[in-house]
Amino acid sequence: MEELNVDALRHPVFRGRKYKRIRSFRKEKKAEEYRDKLEEKMKSRRFPPIVEQVRIGWIFGYKYYVCVPKKEVK
């Protein structure tokens, strides 16, 4: 059995910058499509939107969050 941890509560970090979760999805494909749409609108190539995968339980599987840099959230 896996141990439970608090990774689902922490902010994701990419290249030293904190990210904020803006939307959640059950399917990875839908999350990636949404991320691609955001990527076209955002100006930054260094800090692009990312998809974070978080385990939500032993049986339930994963939840996918689309995250953007915390400073750029409006």
N, C-alpha and C positions, 0 to 999 in steps of 0.2 A: 504494500500500500504506500501511496505517496503521502508525504507530510504536507499539511496546509501551511501556507505562508501569506505574507501581506503584500505580495507583488501586485495584486489587483488594486490595492489602495494607493500605491506610490505613483508619482508622475513619471512618465517615460522620459528618458534622457537620451539624446542623440547628438554626438559630437560635442558634448559638454553643455548643451542647452536644454533646458526643461521644455517639455511639450505639454500641451493641453488637449485632452480628449474632447472632440466636438460631436462625434456621432458614433453609434455602435451598430454592428451588423452581426447576424448569425452566420452568414456565408462569406467566405474569404473573397470570392470572385466579385461580389457586389461592393465590398469594402475597397477593393483595388480599383474598380471602375469609378467610384466616388473620389478616391484619391487622385486619379488621373485627371478628372474634371477640375479639381482644386489646383493641381499642379500647373495647369494652363493659365489660371488666373493669378497665381502667386508670382512674385518677382524674383524671389531668392532661389538660387541654385544650390547654395551651400547648405541651407536648411529647408529641404523640401518637406511636404507632408508625408507622413509615414503611416503604415498600418501596423498596429500592435496586436499581438495575439496573447490572450489571457485565458488561462485554464479556469473554468468556473465550477468544476466538480469532477468527481470520479466518473460519473455516468453522463453528465450533460455535455462534455466536450469543451469547446473553446468559444470565446466571444472575440470579435474583431473590432477594434477601435480605430477610427481615423483620427490622427493627431496632427496638430499644427504647432509651430513655435509659440510659446506663451506670450511673447511680446507682440505678435502679429494678430492676436485674437481681438476682434472688435465687437 
